[in-house]
Amino acid sequence: MGISIGMVGLGAFGPSFVNLFKLHPKVDRVALCDLDPDKLSTRSKQFQISETYNSLDEIIKTDIDALVIITQHWMHAPQAIKAMKAGKHVYTAVPAAYSLEECDQLVETVKSTGQIYMNGETSFFYPSVAFCRKKASEGVFGKFVYSEGEYFHDLSHGLIQVCQHRYGKNWKHNTGLPPFWYITHSTSGIISVTGARMTEVSAKGYVDTEHDEWWRKDTATGNLFSNEVGLFRMSDGGTARIAEFRRIGHPGTVRFRFFGTEGSFEADVSGARWCHKKGWEPVEPTMQHEPLPEPLASNLGGHQGSHAYLVHEFVDSIVNERHPRINVWQAVRYCAPGLIAHKSALKDGETMKIPDWGSAPS
Ligand SMILES: NC(=O)c1ccc[n+]([C@@H]2O[C@H](COP(=O)([O-])OP(=O)(O)OC[C@H]3O[C@@H](n4cnc5c(N)ncnc54)[C@H](O)[C@@H]3O)[C@@H](O)[C@H]2O)c1
């Protein structure tokens, strides 16, 4: 018998996962849930799913095994905690948490409830990141000396609309979020490839004086930085640089460079390269980087095919009663560095320590 899944949050992003859960061979029941009755009825018809619920509070009272929470970004940790305490396994979209206190509470809830928790970080399963994890496992990087991760997403590329639909009528009060509060696309690649964590950071922010209608003192966060960049010390002695830019003349990207004592990986708009001391060769990281059950293997979905891998990782971890690779301890390692880096940028680069919650028990 398969497991049952409740999809909570059917806004812009949540629906792209519904069919993948429906298709997974170990899932035999999918229910839908949203506060908005119009979204619920539209998606119920689209996906031919008749079991629907009007709120998280309603669906956590059912016998459904696991909830996939793809609600607004500041709701993830409190909703995940509530659902785990009600006996549900939980997957949330990124970021896992929005404060260090939420990181504490999430880890404690996983420990005290024993429920499975996974964070849906798409970059973890990007072809280039999977390619580099494999190279790292083969030892061909040598020791990691330096890595780079960057997420470029200009304000004009849909971010205004995202703010409007996530915050509703209060959207103007909620513009200009600190870019480092959404750092996980960059940190997940670096941490999962190097196997090291970020221990301290010195960061700087860029104030775009011509666009102060977005980054303003009178918003909920009062953040003025459209772009933030940080230099991180890694626990293996290496360093990493992360750039989170929201005001940039660029089509947009999530990309990485990794430099080791024996080999390196570089990628830019012209392609990807594996480099070593004698030269370099072009490489093409594949979207088929891990086995997946059919029909998911033939239906990888969005964000460079990462959606199908995320779905399978969550389902498989529940079925086999194991912690997923993006478990709670990893998830807080992905978001806490950004929370501290923003504080460092506010102090013009003061070096600050990054807390750690340890690793998943084996
Ligand atoms: N690459 C990625 O990893 C990636 C890409 C896009 C979005 N996201 C994340 O996905 C999340 C959702 O983004 P979105 O653009 O779809 O947001 P959205 O505002 O369009 O959708 C959120 C939905 O959640 C519903 N909701 C909120 N509280 C609820 C509750 N208590 N019960 C039931 N439903 C509830 C809302 O009614 C809304 O329909 C965000 O947190 C974002 O960070 C991640």
The ligand as a MOL file (V3000), in Angstrom:
LIG
                    3D

  0  0  0     0  0            999 V3000
M  V30 BEGIN CTAB
M  V30 COUNTS 44 48 0 0 0
M  V30 BEGIN ATOM
M  V30 1 N 12.7500 27.3500 -6.8060 0
M  V30 2 C 12.0580 27.3130 -5.6840 0
M  V30 3 O 12.4440 26.6290 -4.7680 0
M  V30 4 C 10.7960 28.1610 -5.5430 0
M  V30 5 C 10.2040 28.7750 -6.6490 0
M  V30 6 C 9.0000 29.4920 -6.4580 0
M  V30 7 C 8.4270 29.5820 -5.1890 0
M  V30 8 N 9.0460 28.9650 -4.1340 0 CHG=1
M  V30 9 C 8.4540 29.0330 -2.7810 0
M  V30 10 O 7.1190 28.5450 -2.8410 0
M  V30 11 C 6.3160 29.1990 -1.8910 0
M  V30 12 C 4.9610 29.5480 -2.5050 0
M  V30 13 O 5.1270 30.5210 -3.5120 0
M  V30 14 P 3.8880 30.9770 -4.4080 0
M  V30 15 O 4.4130 31.9890 -5.3460 0
M  V30 16 O 3.1530 29.7740 -4.9100 0 CHG=-1
M  V30 17 O 2.9730 31.7060 -3.3050 0
M  V30 18 P 1.4240 32.0460 -3.4320 0
M  V30 19 O 1.1600 33.1810 -2.5370 0
M  V30 20 O 1.0440 32.1470 -4.8810 0
M  V30 21 O 0.6940 30.7400 -2.8910 0
M  V30 22 C 0.6160 30.4240 -1.5370 0
M  V30 23 C -0.7250 29.7310 -1.2970 0
M  V30 24 O -0.7480 29.2080 0.0200 0
M  V30 25 C -2.0790 29.3210 0.5000 0
M  V30 26 N -2.1220 29.2420 1.9610 0
M  V30 27 C -1.5350 30.0800 2.8580 0
M  V30 28 N -1.8250 29.6970 4.1170 0
M  V30 29 C -2.5900 28.5950 4.0230 0
M  V30 30 C -3.2170 27.7540 4.9900 0
M  V30 31 N -3.1230 27.9880 6.3110 0
M  V30 32 N -3.9480 26.7060 4.5430 0
M  V30 33 C -4.0680 26.4460 3.2230 0
M  V30 34 N -3.5060 27.2270 2.2530 0
M  V30 35 C -2.7750 28.2850 2.6630 0
M  V30 36 C -2.5300 30.6810 -0.0310 0
M  V30 37 O -3.9400 30.8110 -0.0490 0
M  V30 38 C -1.9060 30.6880 -1.4270 0
M  V30 39 O -2.8060 30.2090 -2.4150 0
M  V30 40 C 7.0960 30.4270 -1.4300 0
M  V30 41 O 7.4220 30.2690 -0.0970 0
M  V30 42 C 8.3590 30.4440 -2.2630 0
M  V30 43 O 9.4810 30.7760 -1.4810 0
M  V30 44 C 10.2080 28.2590 -4.2890 0
M  V30 END ATOM
M  V30 BEGIN BOND
M  V30 1 1 1 2
M  V30 2 2 2 3
M  V30 3 1 2 4
M  V30 4 1 4 5
M  V30 5 2 4 44
M  V30 6 2 5 6
M  V30 7 1 6 7
M  V30 8 2 7 8
M  V30 9 1 8 9
M  V30 10 1 8 44
M  V30 11 1 9 10
M  V30 12 1 9 42
M  V30 13 1 10 11
M  V30 14 1 11 12
M  V30 15 1 11 40
M  V30 16 1 12 13
M  V30 17 1 13 14
M  V30 18 2 14 15
M  V30 19 1 14 16
M  V30 20 1 14 17
M  V30 21 1 17 18
M  V30 22 2 18 19
M  V30 23 1 18 20
M  V30 24 1 18 21
M  V30 25 1 21 22
M  V30 26 1 22 23
M  V30 27 1 23 24
M  V30 28 1 23 38
M  V30 29 1 24 25
M  V30 30 1 25 26
M  V30 31 1 25 36
M  V30 32 1 26 27
M  V30 33 1 26 35
M  V30 34 2 27 28
M  V30 35 1 28 29
M  V30 36 1 29 30
M  V30 37 2 29 35
M  V30 38 1 30 31
M  V30 39 2 30 32
M  V30 40 1 32 33
M  V30 41 2 33 34
M  V30 42 1 34 35
M  V30 43 1 36 37
M  V30 44 1 36 38
M  V30 45 1 38 39
M  V30 46 1 40 41
M  V30 47 1 40 42
M  V30 48 1 42 43
M  V30 END BOND
M  V30 END CTAB
M  END
